[in-house]
Structures are given as C-alpha cells and as structure tokens.
C-alpha cells in the first residue's frame, strides 16, 4: 500500500482535507482512519507529480536557451529558404550559437558551461568586466588596490601639469589609527629650488661619484615594459636630470635616449654573461664604460618576490631580447634564485670590489628586500673585515610590484620597506659605516609625503616604479602579466604599444618628477627646513590610537654610531642578531634565533634617540 509504515502499524493513514486533490505537505497532515485510502492515494499522486515537475524544471530549464537557439536556427533557415536575406543572417547567427552550445555540452573542462550551454559564457564575460566596473564605479577614492584612485589621480594631474589644489578639506579621516602628518613650523622658510635636491653617491673607494636626484625611476626592465615605455622613461629622465634603473634585463637600445642609467645586474648576469650563464668580466667592462651608465646595482632580491628566480620561455626570447640580455635564441632564459659568483658575505664584498674596478671606479652597490636579519648583518661584518664596502644600498620593500609574481610571495614574504629601511640604517649606523654608505628606498612611493616619510627614517633618496608607470598612462588594469596592457606600458604587442606616444609620455614623466619635487620643497619649507636631507624622525607624526599621537622618534628605535662595535648596546634583538651574524657565511651561528619577536619589534621598542645619517 501507499501508507507510511508507522501509520500503517497504527492502522491510520494521513489525508489532506484542506485541498480537494490532497496536495498538502505531510507535516500538516491529519491522522485519520484507513477509510480514506482514495484521498491518500490522490495525495501521493499529486506529490509525486509536483515533485517530478519540479525536478524536470530544475534539470532542463537550464537548457532552454540552447533549445530555443537550436529551434530558432531551424526556423530561420526555413524562412531563409523562402528567399529572405535577413533571415539568412539570423539563421547563421543562431546556428553559430547553437554549435557553441553543443561544444559547451560536450566539453569536459568547464562545469558551468557544460551544465549551462551558451548562457554559461555570460559568467565569464561579467567576471572579466568586474575589475573595470569596480574601479570606475564602486571603488572609493582612498581604497588602495594596490593604489587608490586618489593616488593615481595625483600622479595623472602632476604628469599633465594640471592644478593640484584640493577643495573643501581633506578626504582622509585624521582620527583613524595610522594617520600620518608632518609638523609645520611657525617660522616657515622660503621654498628651495628642487633642482638642488640631490645626493652624492660614492665613498672614498669610488673614483667617479654620481650626483643623484632624490627621486628616480626604479628598476623595470625591457621585457616587462614595452620599448616605447622604456624610451619615454629615459627621455623624461634625461630632461629632468634623474636616473633610470635598467632593471635586471640589462641595457637595451631603448635605454639609450640620453638619460642617466643605473645598470642593475641580477643573478642571470644579463648583458654580461658567457655562454654558460656565468659572469663575463670583459662584457661587463664594455657595458659599464658607457657614458650613460652612472652606477652599478647588484640585485640580491626584489620586494615583489624575494628569494624567487624566473624563467623567460624560449618562445618569448625575441631577437631583441637575445641581443639585450646576451642569451641564445631558442632557449629558456633562466634567472636563478641566487648568485653563482659568490657564496658568502666576504666573497660578495670581493665581487663588489671587482665590479668597481672593472667599471673604472663608478659607484657600485646592491639592492635587496630584507629577510633574515643576520644575513644583512653578515654583509656588514664582511665590509668591516675586508675593508671593501658598497657605495650604496637600495632597500626594496615587500610591497613592491612586478609584472608577475606568485601570490604567496607578493603577499607573505619579505620585510616591508619602512621596517627594512630602519633596519639597514640602524645596522650601518651601529657598525660605524653609515657615513660611507648611502641608502636608497623603494616601495609604493607616489607623493611628496611618501618621499618625506622615507627620508625622515633613514633614506638618502627614493626610487619609484609604479608612480612613473602612472605618469606614462598606466590605468592599473592589473593585466601586466597577460601581454594585453591596454595602455601599451607593460606589453610587447607592437599594436598595443603603438598607443604610447614617446614624446608626449616623456613630457609627462618629466612633469611628474618636477611637480612632485616642487610639492616636497613646499612641505619641507613649511616645516622650517631648507633641504629634505634635514628631515628627521621628530618631524613626522603618526596617530596610534583615537586619543594619542607620537613622533616617529618616539615610535622607532635608532642606534647610536658604533654601538654594535662596543658594549654600549644592551642585550636585545640587535645585539643578539649581531653576535649570530657571520662574515664567512650567510647562515647564522645558531638556528634557534628567537630574539624579542624579530625586526618589527626591534624597530618599535626602546627608542634611544634619532641616530645619525
């Protein structure tokens, strides 16, 4: 029988008197005698009928658009046979979509398209529009992803030489945690000439010191950027008197537009390698002798993906890339994760000394994103032991960018720029070398305040990559790794980069640099200072709670000159890490290094003054 077992045992069956067809759900049923078997059977019939209809609707309604297209294609084809040309077009379009639906139904890779032929493509289309729709319609002005609309607009306006005045007060919440500002003076001074905002790089071991601007173009190689983008950057640098870092991809013909160059040498030794990928002294000397090359930068790691190498597939090694990087055509271009020319800090300093001699005494330094603290301290110990020291160190922050990086590396590896900068400044100061080694900084630097913040905590100059990309017209489409950059900045597609007109964009690069330094001059003057190099931690302030603000000098710890070399520094992170560091090895003396939480805690604990430059 149709009865439910527990009701059958009781001799009773459920019926549904509220409905003539007995279709009420069982939880609302009344328990009656077996006399109403007809009603019971009717109820079960209608329940099965409704359930089946519901299942049919759930199973097949998703195929309705495809079915309509197939029927429409047949109908349009029949009408087209009668002689109507318009129906021929309709029949063709419907047939194409019907075939697309058949492909979706049969393909095994995409479940959405397999279950929803034709209309499943709508999901991918809408998803592709999401970043642009969000950026243009829904993104708040101060929402950084990774740069806010306000930051991008600031660069665009300065690059176009438009007025930068802002009406109706700040859009920032000045009472939120982390808000920062510069203390002004009641006796401001006249603004200095931004052309004087320069720093001389080159210690007593350098024969050709270089006067660098305090704002320069950070490392972006030909290959990651288009040829037209490289040309525009270099022309802008030539006009503005600031340098252009080549990136790891070596010096291309597009770098030779008259701008000063910092030649970056990575672990692949591109531009100065032999057929086995090892360093070639003769090729290096020939390139380093170029008049445009003002400094040599040895790249140990970069902020976006520290500790990670890279491979440019053979298919992407064009004749231009082959000639620029000195790599063979038809083979993968490998950039290892570590250098082959040295294996410990002492050998690294010896290699730097060798590069300085081969370049006829030009400034030589290195760039890194700080990782294990004892490794950089080991490098500083090697400077003291060998008597060879670099002319500069560039600190790249983990917030740095690149065309393509693994998500985990970009999000969770490396020390952020400010903590890394403070650490490098403190170690060099504590070792008594800060006056001989200049320090640069890179990592999300866009505005004059960003520059001032870095200078106040230890930098001598700063580099910006994405700021100058915005000046070129980058719209942050986040397509750098697809070769489909819509503005022609980060692509090798000839048709796409044709949209980037070199003379116009070179002017924008120049104006962004000039107007940013003018804004910095005004900020420094408002603080009562005549030059950005006079900025100190006491001049900058950060809100740490709703009711408390502190100067950077109160927030951060600054070592005294030579304090790592004597007993004046109490036991703590710096003392313990210094004792663990070795000049003979990048590994520390102990694997069990757990001092006071790491770099971040060391930089924010026990302030002891502001140190020296």
C-alpha positions as CSV (number, residue, x, y, z in Angstrom):
1,X,0.0,0.0,0.0
2,X,0.8,3.6,-0.2
3,X,0.8,4.1,3.5
4,X,3.7,5.3,5.6
5,X,5.0,2.4,7.8
6,X,4.5,4.0,11.2
7,X,0.9,5.0,10.3
8,X,0.2,1.5,8.9
9,X,1.2,-0.1,12.1
10,X,-1.2,2.2,14.0
11,X,-4.0,1.4,11.4
12,X,-4.2,5.0,10.4
13,X,-3.2,7.0,7.2
14,X,-2.7,10.7,6.6
15,X,-5.1,12.7,4.5
16,X,-5.3,16.4,3.4
17,X,-8.8,17.7,3.9
18,X,-7.8,21.4,3.1
19,X,-7.3,20.5,-0.6
20,X,-9.6,18.6,-2.8
21,X,-6.6,17.0,-4.6
22,X,-4.9,16.2,-1.3
23,X,-1.6,18.0,-2.1
24,X,-0.8,19.4,1.4
25,X,2.7,18.6,2.7
26,X,2.9,15.7,5.1
27,X,3.8,17.8,8.2
28,X,0.4,19.4,8.0
29,X,-1.5,16.1,7.5
30,X,-4.2,14.9,9.9
31,X,-4.2,11.3,11.1
32,X,-7.5,9.5,10.3
33,X,-8.8,6.0,9.8
34,X,-7.9,3.8,6.8
35,X,-11.3,4.7,5.3
36,X,-9.8,7.5,3.2
37,X,-7.5,5.4,1.1
38,X,-8.7,7.2,-2.0
39,X,-7.7,10.6,-0.6
40,X,-4.4,9.1,0.5
41,X,-3.6,7.8,-3.0
42,X,-4.6,11.1,-4.5
43,X,-2.3,13.0,-2.2
44,X,0.7,10.8,-3.1
45,X,-0.1,11.1,-6.8
46,X,-0.1,14.8,-6.7
47,X,3.0,14.9,-4.5
48,X,4.8,12.7,-7.0
49,X,3.5,14.8,-9.9
50,X,4.6,18.1,-8.4
51,X,8.0,16.7,-7.3
52,X,8.5,15.4,-10.8
53,X,7.6,18.7,-12.4
54,X,10.0,20.5,-10.1
55,X,12.8,18.1,-10.9
56,X,12.1,18.4,-14.6
57,X,12.2,22.2,-14.3
58,X,15.4,22.2,-12.3
59,X,17.0,19.7,-14.7
60,X,16.0,21.1,-18.1
61,X,15.2,24.8,-17.8
62,X,18.9,25.5,-17.9
63,X,18.9,24.0,-21.4
64,X,16.0,26.2,-22.5
65,X,18.2,29.0,-24.1
66,X,20.2,26.4,-26.1
67,X,17.0,24.7,-27.2
68,X,15.4,28.0,-28.3
69,X,18.6,28.8,-30.3
70,X,18.5,25.4,-32.0
71,X,14.8,25.7,-32.9
72,X,15.3,29.3,-33.9
73,X,18.2,28.3,-36.2
74,X,16.0,25.7,-37.9
75,X,13.1,28.1,-38.2
76,X,15.2,31.0,-39.5
77,X,16.8,28.6,-42.0
78,X,13.4,27.5,-43.3
79,X,12.4,31.2,-43.6
80,X,15.7,32.0,-45.4
81,X,14.9,29.2,-47.9
82,X,11.9,31.2,-48.9
83,X,14.2,33.9,-50.2
84,X,14.5,36.4,-47.3
85,X,18.2,37.5,-46.9
86,X,17.6,39.0,-43.5
87,X,16.6,35.6,-42.2
88,X,19.8,34.1,-43.6
89,X,21.8,36.4,-41.2
90,X,19.6,35.4,-38.3
91,X,19.9,31.7,-39.2
92,X,23.7,32.0,-39.4
93,X,23.9,33.7,-36.0
94,X,21.6,31.3,-34.3
95,X,23.4,28.3,-35.9
96,X,26.8,29.6,-34.6
97,X,25.3,30.0,-31.0
98,X,23.7,26.6,-31.3
99,X,27.0,25.0,-32.3
100,X,28.6,26.8,-29.4
101,X,26.1,25.3,-27.1
102,X,26.8,21.8,-28.5
103,X,30.5,22.4,-27.8
104,X,29.8,23.5,-24.3
105,X,27.6,20.5,-23.7
106,X,30.3,18.0,-24.8
107,X,33.5,19.7,-23.5
108,X,34.8,18.2,-20.2
109,X,36.8,21.1,-18.7
110,X,34.3,23.8,-17.6
111,X,31.4,22.6,-15.4
112,X,29.4,25.8,-15.7
113,X,29.4,25.8,-19.5
114,X,28.7,22.1,-19.6
115,X,25.6,22.5,-17.3
116,X,24.5,25.8,-18.8
117,X,25.4,25.8,-22.6
118,X,25.7,29.2,-24.2
119,X,24.5,31.2,-21.1
120,X,27.4,29.9,-19.1
121,X,29.6,32.3,-21.1
122,X,27.8,35.2,-19.5
123,X,29.5,34.4,-16.2
124,X,33.0,34.7,-17.7
125,X,32.0,37.9,-19.6
126,X,30.7,39.6,-16.4
127,X,33.6,38.3,-14.4
128,X,36.0,39.9,-17.0
129,X,34.2,43.2,-16.6
130,X,34.3,43.1,-12.8
131,X,37.8,44.8,-12.2
132,X,37.0,47.7,-14.6
133,X,33.4,48.2,-13.3
134,X,34.7,48.1,-9.7
135,X,37.5,50.5,-10.4
136,X,35.4,53.0,-12.3
137,X,32.1,52.8,-10.5
138,X,32.4,51.4,-7.0
139,X,35.9,51.9,-5.7
140,X,36.3,54.5,-3.0
141,X,38.8,57.3,-3.6
142,X,41.0,56.1,-0.7
143,X,40.6,52.4,-1.3
144,X,44.1,51.1,-2.2
145,X,44.1,48.1,-4.6
146,X,47.1,48.4,-4.6
147,X,47.0,52.1,-5.3
148,X,43.9,54.3,-4.6
149,X,42.1,56.4,-7.1
150,X,43.3,59.5,-5.2
151,X,46.9,58.4,-5.6
152,X,46.5,57.7,-9.3
153,X,44.7,61.0,-9.8
154,X,47.5,62.8,-8.1
155,X,50.1,61.4,-10.4
156,X,47.9,62.0,-13.5
157,X,47.4,65.6,-12.6
158,X,51.0,66.3,-11.9
159,X,52.1,64.5,-15.1
160,X,49.7,66.6,-17.1
161,X,50.8,69.8,-15.3
162,X,47.3,70.4,-14.1
163,X,46.5,72.3,-10.9
164,X,46.8,70.2,-7.8
165,X,44.7,72.3,-5.5
166,X,42.1,70.4,-3.5
167,X,38.7,71.9,-2.4
168,X,36.7,71.6,0.7
169,X,39.3,70.0,3.0
170,X,40.9,66.6,3.3
171,X,39.0,63.4,2.4
172,X,41.2,61.5,4.9
173,X,40.0,60.6,8.4
174,X,42.6,62.3,10.5
175,X,41.4,60.4,13.6
176,X,41.9,56.9,12.3
177,X,44.8,54.8,13.5
178,X,47.8,55.1,11.3
179,X,47.1,58.6,10.0
180,X,50.4,60.5,9.5
181,X,51.4,64.1,9.0
182,X,54.4,66.4,9.2
183,X,54.7,69.0,11.9
184,X,54.9,72.5,10.5
185,X,56.8,75.5,11.9
186,X,55.5,78.9,13.0
187,X,58.6,80.2,11.1
188,X,58.5,78.6,7.7
189,X,61.3,79.3,5.3
190,X,61.2,80.1,1.5
191,X,60.9,77.0,-0.7
192,X,64.2,75.8,-2.0
193,X,64.9,75.1,-5.7
194,X,64.0,71.4,-6.3
195,X,67.0,71.2,-8.7
196,X,69.2,71.3,-5.6
197,X,67.5,68.2,-4.1
198,X,70.4,65.8,-4.9
199,X,72.7,63.5,-3.1
200,X,76.3,62.5,-3.9
201,X,76.7,58.7,-4.1
202,X,80.3,57.3,-3.9
203,X,82.5,56.7,-0.9
204,X,86.2,57.0,-0.6
205,X,86.8,53.9,-2.7
206,X,84.9,55.4,-5.7
207,X,86.7,57.4,-8.3
208,X,83.6,58.6,-10.2
209,X,80.9,59.7,-7.7
210,X,77.5,60.5,-9.0
211,X,75.1,63.3,-8.0
212,X,71.7,61.6,-7.9
213,X,68.2,63.2,-7.6
214,X,66.3,62.2,-4.5
215,X,63.5,60.8,-6.7
216,X,64.4,58.4,-9.5
217,X,62.9,55.7,-11.7
218,X,63.1,52.3,-10.0
219,X,64.1,49.0,-11.7
220,X,61.8,48.0,-14.6
221,X,63.4,46.0,-17.4
222,X,62.8,45.9,-21.1
223,X,60.6,42.9,-21.5
224,X,58.5,43.7,-18.5
225,X,57.9,47.2,-20.1
226,X,57.4,47.9,-23.7
227,X,60.1,49.5,-25.9
228,X,58.1,52.7,-26.1
229,X,57.6,52.9,-22.4
230,X,61.4,52.4,-21.8
231,X,62.1,55.2,-24.4
232,X,59.7,57.6,-22.7
233,X,61.1,57.0,-19.3
234,X,64.6,57.5,-20.4
235,X,63.8,60.7,-22.3
236,X,61.9,62.0,-19.3
237,X,64.9,61.2,-17.0
238,X,67.3,63.0,-19.4
239,X,65.1,66.1,-19.4
240,X,64.7,66.1,-15.6
241,X,68.2,65.1,-14.6
242,X,67.3,62.0,-12.6
243,X,68.4,58.4,-13.2
244,X,66.6,55.4,-14.8
245,X,67.3,52.0,-13.4
246,X,67.5,49.4,-16.2
247,X,66.1,46.5,-14.2
248,X,67.5,43.0,-14.4
249,X,67.1,42.8,-18.2
250,X,70.2,44.8,-19.0
251,X,70.7,47.8,-21.2
252,X,68.6,47.8,-24.4
253,X,68.8,50.2,-27.3
254,X,65.7,51.8,-25.9
255,X,67.5,52.8,-22.8
256,X,69.9,55.0,-24.8
257,X,67.8,58.1,-25.2
258,X,70.2,60.3,-23.2
259,X,69.0,59.7,-19.6
260,X,71.4,58.6,-16.8
261,X,71.3,54.8,-16.2
262,X,71.8,52.7,-13.1
263,X,72.7,49.3,-14.6
264,X,71.1,46.5,-12.5
265,X,72.8,43.1,-12.5
266,X,70.8,40.2,-11.3
267,X,71.6,36.5,-10.8
268,X,71.3,35.9,-14.5
269,X,74.1,38.4,-15.3
270,X,72.1,39.6,-18.4
271,X,74.3,41.7,-20.6
272,X,77.5,40.5,-19.0
273,X,77.3,36.7,-19.1
274,X,79.1,34.0,-21.1
275,X,77.6,31.1,-23.0
276,X,77.2,29.1,-19.7
277,X,75.4,31.9,-17.9
278,X,78.4,32.9,-15.7
279,X,79.7,36.4,-15.2
280,X,81.8,37.7,-18.1
281,X,84.3,40.4,-17.0
282,X,85.0,41.7,-20.5
283,X,81.4,42.1,-21.5
284,X,80.7,43.8,-18.1
285,X,83.6,46.2,-18.6
286,X,82.4,47.1,-22.1
287,X,78.9,47.9,-20.9
288,X,80.0,49.7,-17.7
289,X,82.2,52.0,-19.7
290,X,79.2,53.6,-21.4
291,X,78.8,57.3,-20.6
292,X,75.2,56.9,-19.7
293,X,75.9,54.3,-17.0
294,X,76.4,56.2,-13.8
295,X,76.2,53.4,-11.2
296,X,76.1,49.6,-10.9
297,X,73.5,47.9,-8.8
298,X,73.9,44.3,-7.8
299,X,70.4,42.8,-7.3
300,X,70.2,40.3,-4.5
301,X,66.4,40.2,-4.3
302,X,63.3,42.3,-5.1
303,X,60.4,43.2,-3.0
304,X,57.6,41.6,-5.0
305,X,59.2,38.1,-5.0
306,X,62.3,37.9,-2.8
307,X,64.1,34.6,-2.9
308,X,62.5,33.7,-6.2
309,X,64.1,33.4,-9.7
310,X,62.4,33.3,-13.0
311,X,62.3,31.8,-16.5
312,X,61.5,33.6,-19.7
313,X,60.3,30.8,-22.0
314,X,62.2,30.2,-25.3
315,X,59.2,31.3,-27.3
316,X,59.4,34.8,-25.8
317,X,63.1,35.2,-26.3
318,X,62.9,37.5,-29.3
319,X,66.0,38.6,-31.3
320,X,65.9,42.0,-29.4
321,X,65.7,40.2,-26.0
322,X,68.5,37.9,-27.1
323,X,70.8,40.8,-28.1
324,X,70.0,42.8,-25.0
325,X,70.4,40.0,-22.4
326,X,73.2,38.2,-24.3
327,X,71.2,34.9,-24.2
328,X,70.9,32.4,-27.1
329,X,67.7,32.3,-29.3
330,X,65.5,29.3,-28.9
331,X,66.5,28.5,-25.3
332,X,64.8,29.4,-22.0
333,X,66.2,32.5,-20.3
334,X,66.8,31.5,-16.7
335,X,67.2,33.9,-13.8
336,X,68.3,31.8,-10.8
337,X,67.2,32.5,-7.3
338,X,70.8,33.1,-6.1
339,X,74.1,34.3,-7.4
340,X,76.8,31.9,-8.7
341,X,79.7,34.4,-8.3
342,X,79.8,34.4,-4.5
343,X,78.5,32.1,-1.7
344,X,79.2,34.1,1.4
345,X,79.3,37.8,2.5
346,X,83.1,38.1,2.2
347,X,83.0,36.8,-1.4
348,X,80.1,39.2,-2.1
349,X,82.2,42.2,-1.0
350,X,85.1,41.0,-3.1
351,X,82.8,40.7,-6.1
352,X,81.6,44.3,-5.4
353,X,85.2,45.5,-5.3
354,X,85.8,43.7,-8.6
355,X,82.8,45.4,-10.2
356,X,84.1,48.7,-9.1
357,X,87.5,48.2,-10.6
358,X,86.0,46.8,-13.9
359,X,83.8,49.9,-14.1
360,X,86.7,52.2,-13.6
361,X,85.7,53.4,-10.2
362,X,82.0,54.0,-10.7
363,X,79.7,53.7,-7.7
364,X,78.7,50.1,-7.0
365,X,76.0,49.0,-4.6
366,X,73.4,46.4,-4.1
367,X,69.6,46.1,-3.8
368,X,67.7,43.7,-1.5
369,X,64.5,43.1,0.3
370,X,65.4,42.4,3.9
371,X,64.8,38.9,5.1
372,X,66.8,37.1,7.8
373,X,68.4,39.9,9.8
374,X,71.6,38.1,10.4
375,X,72.3,37.9,6.7
376,X,72.5,41.6,6.2
377,X,74.5,41.9,9.4
378,X,76.9,39.3,8.0
379,X,77.3,41.5,4.9
380,X,78.1,44.5,7.2
381,X,80.6,42.4,9.1
382,X,82.2,41.4,5.8
383,X,82.6,45.1,4.9
384,X,84.4,45.7,8.2
385,X,86.6,42.6,7.7
386,X,87.6,43.1,4.1
387,X,87.7,46.9,4.1
388,X,85.5,46.8,1.0
389,X,82.2,48.5,1.3
390,X,79.5,49.3,-1.3
391,X,78.8,52.9,-2.2
392,X,75.1,52.4,-1.7
393,X,72.3,50.0,-0.6
394,X,68.8,50.2,-2.0
395,X,66.2,48.7,0.3
396,X,63.2,47.3,-1.6
397,X,60.0,46.7,0.3
398,X,57.8,43.7,0.3
399,X,55.0,46.0,-1.0
400,X,57.0,46.5,-4.2
401,X,55.4,45.4,-7.6
402,X,56.4,43.4,-10.6
403,X,54.8,42.2,-13.8
404,X,54.2,38.7,-12.4
405,X,54.8,37.2,-9.0
406,X,53.5,34.2,-7.1
407,X,50.6,35.3,-4.9
408,X,52.1,33.9,-1.7
409,X,55.5,35.7,-2.4
410,X,53.8,39.0,-3.1
411,X,51.6,38.7,0.0
412,X,53.6,37.0,2.6
413,X,57.4,37.1,2.0
414,X,59.8,39.9,2.7
415,X,60.0,42.8,5.2
416,X,58.0,46.0,4.3
417,X,60.0,49.0,3.1
418,X,59.9,51.1,6.2
419,X,61.0,48.3,8.6
420,X,63.7,47.2,6.2
421,X,64.9,50.8,5.8
422,X,65.1,51.4,9.5
423,X,66.9,48.1,10.0
424,X,69.5,48.9,7.3
425,X,70.0,52.4,8.6
426,X,70.5,51.2,12.1
427,X,72.9,48.4,11.3
428,X,75.1,50.6,9.2
429,X,75.0,53.3,11.9
430,X,75.8,50.8,14.6
431,X,78.7,49.5,12.6
432,X,80.1,53.0,12.0
433,X,79.6,52.8,8.2
434,X,76.6,55.0,7.7
435,X,78.6,58.0,6.6
436,X,80.3,55.9,3.8
437,X,77.3,54.0,2.5
438,X,74.3,55.9,1.1
439,X,70.8,54.3,1.4
440,X,68.0,54.4,-1.2
441,X,64.5,53.1,-0.7
442,X,61.7,51.8,-2.9
443,X,58.2,50.6,-2.2
444,X,54.9,52.3,-3.1
445,X,56.3,55.8,-3.2
446,X,54.0,58.2,-5.1
447,X,53.6,61.5,-3.3
448,X,55.9,64.1,-1.8
449,X,54.8,62.9,1.7
450,X,55.9,59.4,0.8
451,X,59.3,60.7,0.0
452,X,59.5,62.8,3.2
453,X,58.5,59.8,5.2
454,X,61.3,57.6,3.8
455,X,63.9,60.4,4.1
456,X,62.9,61.1,7.8
457,X,63.7,57.5,8.9
458,X,67.0,57.0,7.1
459,X,66.8,57.1,3.3
460,X,69.1,59.4,1.3
461,X,66.9,59.1,-1.8
462,X,64.0,57.1,-3.1
463,X,63.0,55.3,-6.3
464,X,59.5,54.8,-7.7
465,X,58.4,52.3,-10.3
466,X,54.6,52.3,-10.4
467,X,54.5,56.1,-9.9
468,X,56.3,56.6,-13.2
469,X,54.1,53.9,-14.8
470,X,51.1,56.0,-13.9
471,X,52.9,59.0,-15.4
472,X,53.1,57.0,-18.6
473,X,49.4,56.5,-18.6
474,X,49.0,53.2,-16.7
475,X,45.4,52.8,-15.5
476,X,46.1,49.9,-13.1
477,X,44.2,47.4,-15.2
478,X,46.2,44.6,-13.5
479,X,47.0,43.0,-16.8
480,X,50.8,43.3,-16.6
481,X,51.3,39.6,-16.8
482,X,49.0,39.0,-19.8
483,X,50.8,40.9,-22.5
484,X,47.5,42.7,-23.1
485,X,48.2,46.0,-21.3
486,X,45.5,48.4,-22.6
487,X,47.9,51.5,-22.4
488,X,50.9,49.9,-24.1
489,X,53.1,50.2,-21.0
490,X,53.6,46.6,-19.9
491,X,53.3,44.7,-23.2
492,X,55.4,43.5,-26.1
493,X,52.5,43.7,-28.5
494,X,53.5,46.1,-31.3
495,X,49.9,47.3,-31.9
496,X,49.2,47.9,-28.2
497,X,52.4,49.8,-27.5
498,X,51.8,51.9,-30.6
499,X,49.2,53.8,-28.5
500,X,52.0,55.0,-26.2
501,X,53.4,58.1,-28.0
502,X,57.0,58.6,-26.8
503,X,57.4,62.4,-26.9
504,X,54.1,63.0,-25.1
505,X,54.7,60.5,-22.4
506,X,58.3,61.6,-21.9
507,X,57.0,65.1,-21.1
508,X,54.6,63.6,-18.6
509,X,57.4,61.7,-16.9
510,X,59.4,64.9,-16.6
511,X,56.5,66.9,-15.3
512,X,55.5,64.3,-12.7
513,X,59.1,64.3,-11.3
514,X,59.4,68.1,-11.3
515,X,55.9,68.8,-9.8
516,X,56.4,66.1,-7.1
517,X,59.7,67.7,-6.0
518,X,58.1,71.1,-6.0
519,X,55.5,69.8,-3.7
520,X,58.2,68.3,-1.5
521,X,60.0,71.7,-1.4
522,X,56.9,73.4,-0.2
523,X,56.3,70.7,2.5
524,X,59.9,71.0,3.8
525,X,59.7,74.8,3.8
526,X,56.5,74.6,5.8
527,X,58.4,72.6,8.4
528,X,61.0,75.3,8.6
529,X,63.7,73.3,6.8
530,X,65.7,74.3,3.7
531,X,66.5,70.8,2.3
532,X,64.8,67.4,2.5
533,X,68.0,65.9,4.0
534,X,67.3,67.9,7.2
535,X,64.1,65.8,7.8
536,X,64.4,63.8,11.0
537,X,62.0,61.4,12.8
538,X,60.9,64.1,15.2
539,X,59.3,66.0,12.2
540,X,56.8,63.2,11.3
541,X,53.9,62.1,13.5
542,X,51.6,59.1,13.4
543,X,48.3,58.6,15.2
544,X,48.5,55.3,17.2
545,X,45.0,55.5,18.8
546,X,41.9,57.7,18.9
547,X,43.5,59.7,21.7
548,X,47.2,59.5,21.1
549,X,49.8,60.6,18.5
550,X,53.5,60.0,18.5
551,X,56.5,61.3,16.7
552,X,58.5,58.8,14.6
553,X,61.3,59.4,17.1
554,X,59.1,58.0,19.8
555,X,57.9,55.1,17.8
556,X,61.1,53.7,16.4
557,X,64.5,52.8,17.8
558,X,67.6,54.4,16.4
559,X,71.1,53.1,17.2
560,X,74.0,55.3,18.1
561,X,77.0,55.4,15.8
562,X,79.4,52.4,16.6
563,X,77.1,50.9,19.2
564,X,77.3,47.5,17.6
565,X,81.1,47.5,17.9
566,X,81.3,48.3,21.6
567,X,79.4,47.3,24.7
568,X,77.1,50.3,24.8
569,X,74.2,48.4,23.2
570,X,72.3,46.3,25.7
571,X,71.3,42.8,25.0
572,X,68.3,42.6,22.7
573,X,67.4,42.0,19.1
574,X,70.3,44.0,17.5
575,X,72.9,42.7,19.9
576,X,71.9,39.1,19.7
577,X,71.5,39.2,15.9
578,X,74.9,40.8,15.5
579,X,76.5,38.1,17.6
580,X,74.9,35.4,15.5
581,X,75.8,37.0,12.1
582,X,79.0,35.8,10.4
583,X,81.1,37.3,7.6
584,X,82.1,33.8,6.5
585,X,78.5,32.6,5.9
586,X,75.0,33.8,5.2
587,X,73.9,31.3,7.9
588,X,73.8,32.4,11.5
589,X,75.8,30.7,14.3
590,X,72.5,29.2,15.6
591,X,69.3,28.1,14.0
592,X,67.5,28.8,17.3
593,X,67.3,32.6,16.9
594,X,64.2,33.9,18.6
595,X,65.0,37.4,20.0
596,X,62.2,39.6,21.0
597,X,59.8,38.9,18.1
598,X,62.0,40.0,15.2
599,X,62.7,43.1,13.2
600,X,59.3,44.7,13.7
601,X,59.5,44.6,17.5
602,X,63.1,45.7,17.5
603,X,62.3,48.8,15.4
604,X,59.4,49.9,17.6
605,X,60.9,49.2,21.1
606,X,63.0,51.2,23.4
607,X,63.6,54.4,21.4
608,X,67.1,55.8,22.1
609,X,67.4,58.9,20.0
610,X,67.4,59.6,16.3
611,X,70.8,58.3,15.2
612,X,72.8,60.0,12.5
613,X,73.0,60.0,8.7
